[in-house]
């Protein structure tokens, strides 16, 4: 087995675009996808701002060619749409021509359908089919069916906001060990009232645009998205003469178990995850050109992650920015979304701005990159910090 974990395809749908090209255009034009709630019937409609995807469920059903008798949740619809983009982008015409797996992440699962039909389940047999779509693994199975994956590893990861990053990490390790030749990795989460209510209870949602790393940050904007990468082995890339978009160079996961929802005050988990990723990659900290930060704009997260930057990089913290001001926090999909953005940054030698930033945090001198910056990039680090202290770091590179 070779050393390179090649990325040969990407697919994404988010609040700023329905494909990779639309997302990149929005990023470089600094166009936010955050707005008042319009598609969910909730008492918080006028009180919160979110990152909603333009496509309705019906439009996604038509794009996927589903019949009217399906039981797809919104997470499954979004995930299948993005994963099929990634496979197409990788130029794959026979998904089962080699050992191909799927590692998909979600936290919301089929909750949108569960809450929609909750009071009807025992009276209306026609909606009972949606019970089967409630659990997290259902969207993964449906994505696998849409891709036509047969006889290989198909599994689900749910580690809160680090889920998709862990899916990519796990996929890379499966290739590294030789257990698979190709793996589709990423995550998907649709918005639901359950999620909105849960984060409202935690009192970490903002009623205005989120402001990552700003002293006056008020909290996050939830978003919905799906994003997937196709990872392939060196041998397969060489055999099929594939174009490589970038490489997964390093990865690290840590769980400091500090609190059920809060990150460690001093970034213990994030520090360890970044250190592990650097060790796996064989890189030194001064070789990182840009950090796509987790940066949720909550008081706890940005302080914790910023302190972790200082612990890992000292006084030489690379240019960093959070792209959640564009898309909102897409939960299990976030690591996939930001992996796509990291690869786009690498390929286009550009750092995307940290929107809405005005005032530096009083605890340290760090300031994110606030304007679109052209810079020769070779190595990009991306953080995903989840509830329960589950932290994951990925490093992407132009070279194997």
Order of alpha helices (4+ residues) and beta strands (2+ residues): beta-alpha-beta-beta-alpha-alpha-beta-alpha-alpha-beta-alpha-beta-alpha-beta-alpha-beta-alpha-beta-alpha-beta-alpha-alpha-beta-beta-beta-beta
